[in-house]
Amino acid sequence: MRRLSISLLIVVLLSTIGLGWAIDRLFDGLVKTPTDGLQIYRDVGNDLVSSVETDTQLSRIVAAWPSTSPMSLSLVDTKELALPEELEQQMASGEPLVLESESGVTLFFKRSDSNKVLSLSPPATESETPIAVALTMLFYGGMICLVLLWIYPLARRLLALGKTARAFGEGDLNKRVSTHERSFLFGIESEFNSMAQRIQSLIADNKMLASAVSHDLRTPLARLRFGIDLLDEAKDEKTRSEYQERLSNDLTAMENLVEVLLEYARLDQQLSDMPKSPVNLVDVINVSVDSLNDIAGTSISWSPSKEQFVVNAHERYVAMMINNLLQNAVNYGGSHASVSLFRKRTMICVSIEDDGLGIPADKHREMLKPFVRGESQESGTGKKGYGMGLAIVNRIAQWHDAKFVIGKSEALGGARFDIIFPVNASLMAKDINAGNANSVESSTRPGSL
């Protein structure tokens, strides 16, 4: 909006100055006014006075002057004028005296040896009102045309935005506004496209969640129903205890699934309200690796850097992303995983690799969807879990304007997960308080989902 306001101000100022200058030149061309409009009357008066030798001759000329002439002549006694001494000296020197009154302009001429003054009244100047009105209308018309030329592309983009919003509201969720960096509405159009993408993702997630709920809850519900029927028939106390334990396990599985669904559904709202602050990724990775490195049969390679890798983020959700990826490497890898952290131009990349079966290239996009599980190294089948880890990582990365990339590890042969954060140059040089940098609260250590 600031760019729009500045542009409008510039257009109005340039239009006003440019049109004013152009119309002023046009007016000078149409109305060819002499530099001194009274010069011709000065010449006439000087010729009349210099052409006579006596006041009598001048009186005859005045008497013979036609009454129909637009210029009137008369003789006035010097005493009747009662002029100041300076003006009398001006006339005595032969220079005409010009006086202006409500009735018009009058020129006075005097011979040096006479007491009479010739009064010459030029005709009233013709009004230039028609030309002035026409040029004024031309000025305002030009202003309107220039402003309309500026408004036209803006109005066209606003109409396109309204049309797209209407189509989107009617259910065409793939509708987007074409954007251009030079457009005055680039920010609004980009925000609309982001909003539309979020809405489309939310609706797709809701459909997927509904489908997943109906699918994943069907099995434990069927087991519950079957277990209740068997419980009614069982008479042995030991058998009844076994059935009750199975029912309890099924209920726990259902509760865990519902909790995961609610956590994923609340994620967008939580992320939209999250405050961001400088976070040192080295410290977050240290805590995550320490918490998982004690798991039997798993070795996580990580060499902490003394350099500060600072990003503008929310520490809890950054920890959640790294925890989920490390847990994923532990669950689906073999016996080894590695974490690396490096800077590439204006980006900071966190890379987590494992020696598992990896993820086929044609399934990279699919793995970012909720409830999609990978294959484990041991059995080639999905391990225990709900397949929400990578979906949550991808969603959190989007809210941090980061990029989440799935690839193949060249070093270990398994999967590779990269989180690429954009970096503000000012954050690179900013030191983080040592007391806060070396510790991450236990509440910021969510488990893998």
N, C-alpha and C positions, 0 to 999 in steps of 0.2 A: 504494500500500500504506500510506503514511503516513495518508492520509485514511481508509482502512478501519480502521486501528488506533485512530486518535483517535475515530472514530465508535463503535467497540465499547466503548472506555473510557467515553465519555460515556453510552452506553446503560446500562452496568452500574452506574455511579455514580448516575445518576438513578433507575434502577429500585430500587436498594438504599435510597436515601434516601426516595424516594416511597412505596415499599411499607412500609418501616419506620414511617414517619409514619402512614400510613393504618391499618395493623394496630394500632398503638399506640392510635389513637383508637377503633378497634373494640373493643379489649380494655377500654378505660375504659368504653365503653358497655355491654358485656356484664357485666363484673364491677364492680358499683357498690359499691366499697369506701368506707366513710366516711373523712373526712379524718383522724380519730383513731379507730382501731378499739377503743381501750381506754377511750374516754370514758364509755361506758355503764357499765362496771365501776367507774370512778371515782365516778360518780354513785350507784351502788348502795352501794358501800362507805361513801361520805360520809353517805348517808341512814341506813344501819344504825348508824353511830357516833353521829350526831347525834340519833337517835331514842331513845337510852337515856341514863339518868343515872348508872348504876352498872355496874361490871364484871360483877356477878351477872346483871343483865338481858341484857347482851351474851352471857354464857356460855349463858344459856337459849336465846337465838336461835340460837347456833352449834349447840347440842345438838339443837335442834328442826329444824335445816336438813336437808331430805331428802337421803338419800345418793344417790338417783337423779338429782339435779340435776347438770347438766354443770358448774356452777360450785361449787367446794368452798370451805368456810369453816373457819377454825380460829383459836384464840387462842394467841398466843405471848408469852412474857415478854420484856420489853425487853432484859434481860440476856442472854438466849439468842441474840439477834441479833448482839450485839457490833458495833454499827454505829459508824462514825466520828462524831465530834461534829457535823460539818456535817449529816449525814443525820438524826441525832437531832433537831437543831434544825429541820430541814425537816418532820419528822413532827409535832413539838411545835407547829408553827405551823398545823397542820391540813391541810397539803398531803400527799397520798398519796405513798408511795415505791414506785417501780416497779423491780423487780429481775428480770433474766432469767438463766436457767440452762439446763442441758441438758434438764431436765424440762419447761421452759416458762417462762411469765411469771407473776410473783406480785406482787400489789399489797398494800401494808401501810398500815393506817390506825390512828391513835392518838388517843385523847382526851387533852386537855391535862392532866387531873387523874387520869390512870390510868397504871399501869405495864404494862398489857396492850396488846398490839398485835393488831389484827384482820388475819388473813392471808386474802386472797381470790385464788383461782387460777382464772382464766378457762378455758373449754374450749379445747382445742387447735384452732388454725385449720385449717379444712378445706382439703385440698390442691386446688390449681387445676390439677393436672397435665393432666386431659383437655382443658381449654380451652387451656392453654399448648401442648400437643402439636398441637391442631387449628390454632391460629394459626401455629405454626411451620411446619406442613405447608402452610398457606395462603401463607405468605411465600415458601417455596421454590417452590411451584407457580406463584405469580405471577411470580417471577423467571424460571422456565423459559418461561412463556408470553410474557413481554416479549422475552426473548432470541430465542425462536422467531419472533416477529413481525419482529424485526430481521433474522434469518437468512433468512427465507422469500424475500424478493426477491433476496437475494444468491445463495441456492441455485438459484433459478429462472434467474438469468442465467448461473450456472456450468453448469447443465444445458444451457441454450441454446448456450453456447459449446462444450461438449463435443459436442453434437449437430452443430453446424456444422463443427467440426473433423473429426468422423467422416465426415460427408458429403463434405467437401473431400478427405480422405484416400482416399475411395473413388472419386474422379475428378470430382466435381462442382466444377470450379474456379471457378464463378461464385458459390459460396456465400460469404456475408459475414454478420458478426454485426451486428445492429442496435445502435447505440450511443446513449448519452444522456449529456450532460455531467454530470448529477447522479449518475450511476451510480458505485458504488464501484469498479467494474471498467472504468471508461472507458479508462484507460491501457492495460490488458491487451487490451481489445477492439479499441482502435485499432491497437495493435501487431500483433494477429492479422490484422486487415484489411490492414494494410500488408504484412505478410509474405505473406498470400495473394495480394495484388496482384503482389508481386514474383515469386512462384513462377509465377503465371499468365503474367506478362510473359516470364519466362525460358523457360517451355515454348513460348510462342508464338514467341519469338525463335529458339529452337532449331529449331522446325518451319520457320520462314521461312528460317533460315540453311541448313538442309538442302535446302530447295527451291531457294534461290538458288545454292547450290554446285552442285547437279545441273544447274541451268540455265546458270549462267555458266561452268562448267568444261567443259560439253559442247562448246561451239564451239572453244576452244583445243585440246581433246583431239582433236577431229575433224581440225583443221588439222595437229596433230602427226602423227597417223596418216597423213594424206594426204601430208604433207611427207616423212615417212620413206619412204613408197612411191616418191615421185618421186625422192628422194635415191638410192635403190637403182638406179633406172633411169637416172639422169643420169650421163653419162660425161664431159661437158665440165666442166673444173675451175671455170670461172667460174659455170656454172649450179649446181654443187654448193655453191659458196660462198654464192650467193644463197639456196638452200634452207636451208643451215645457219644463215644469219642470221635467216631467218624462223622457223626452229625455236627459235632462241635468244630471239627476241622473244616467241614464244608462251609459252615457259617462264618468261620474266620476268613476263609478264602473269599467269600462274598463280601465281607466287610472291607477286606483289603482292596478288592477291586473297586468297590464304591468309593473308598477313600482316594484311590488313584484317579478315578474319574472326576471327583469333585476338585481335587488338586489341579488337574489339567484344565478344568472348566474355569477355575478361579484365577488361572495364571495370567490371562490377559488383563483382568482388572487390577491384579497386584502389580503387574509390570507397568501399567499406565500411570500408576501413582508413585512409582519408586523414585526416590531421590538418588542422584548420581554424585559421585565424589571420586577423587583420585585414588586408584587402587593399584598396589604393586603386585603384579601377577606372580612374582617369585615367591612371595610370602604365602599366597593362597595355594600355590602348587605344593609348597613344602608341607603344609598341613594336610592336604589331600593325600599326598604320597605316603606320609608317615602313618596315616590312619589305615591305609590299605596294604602297606608293605609287609605287615605282620601276618597276612593270610597265608596259610600253609600252601606250599607248592607254587607260589607266585612271586616273581622277582620283578620289581619295577625300577628301571634305570632312570636316574635323574641327577643331574649335576647342577646344583644351585649356582646361579650367576651372581657376582658381586655388583653387577650393573643394575640400575633401576629400570624396570619395564612397567611404566605407569600408564594406565588407561583411565578414561572417565567412565565409570561403571558403578554398579551396585555390588558390593562385595559378596553379599549372601547369594545372589543369583549367579555370579561368576563362579563361586565355590560350588554351586549346584551343578553347573555345566561340567566343570572339571571332574567332580566326583562321579557324575553319571558316565562320563567317557572312560574314566579309569575303571569303574566297576564293570563297564561293558568289556573293556580289555581283559579284565580278570575272568569274567564269566565265559567269554567266547574265545579267548586266546588259549595258548598252550601253557608254557611255563615262564614266559618272559614278556614284558611290556616295557616301553620306554616313553619318556616325556622329554620334549625339547622346547626351548623358547628362544626365538630369535627375532631380529628386527629386519624388515625389508622396506627400504625407502621410508614412506610415511605410515607403514603398517607394522603391527606387532603380531606375530603368529605363535599360537600354542599348538604343538603337534604331539599327538598321542598315537603310538603304534603298538601292534601286538603281533604274535607269531601264530595266530589262528588260521582258520580257513579263508578269512577275508570275505569281502562282499563283492559279488559280480558287478561289473560296471552297469549292466542294464537294470540293476536293482537299487542303485544308489538313491534315486528319487523316491522309490517306494519305501525305503527304509526310514525316510523322514516322516512317514505317516504313523499315527498312533496305532498300537496293537499289532505292529509288524515285528516279528522276532527273527533274529539271525540264527545261523547254525553253529553249534558248539564244536570244538575241536575233537571232543571225545566220541560223541555219538553221531554227529552230523545232523542232529535235530535241535530244535529250540530248547534252551534251558528254561528253568523256572523263571517266571517274570511275566510282565504284561506287555512288553514291547513299547513302553512309553518313553524310555530314556532318550533316544535320539530325537524323538518328536519334541520333547521338552527342551533339549539343547538347541534345536533349530529355532524354536519360538523365542527363547531367551536371547539367542544371538541376533535375531531380527530386531528385537527391541533395543539392542545395544548398537544398532547399525553395523553389526559385525557380519562376517560371512562364514558360514559353516560348510566345509567341503569334506566329502568322503572320497577316499582314494585307496590305493594299494601301497603297502609299505615295501620299499625296495630293500631295506636293510633286514627286516624280520620276515617278510613274505606274507604277512597277514593284512589286516585292515589298517588304514591310517585316517585319522580324523584331525582336521585342521580348523581352528577357530582364528579368524583373521580380524583383528581389531583395528579400526582407524585411530590414529594418534594425533592429538593436538600438540603442536611443537612446544607450546609453553609448558605442557605437562612433563615433557622429557627432562627439562631442567629443574623441575620442582622436586625437592626432597620430601619424602614422607616422614612424619614424626616416628622416631625409632620405637617409641613405646607402643604405638598402634600398629607399626609395620610388622613387628615380629610375632604378633599373636592374632589368631582368628578365633572368635568365640565359638564355643561348641554348638551354639544354636544355629550357627551358619554352616553346619555340616549335615545337610540332608542326605539321606541314603539314596541309592539308585532306585528308580521307578521302572 
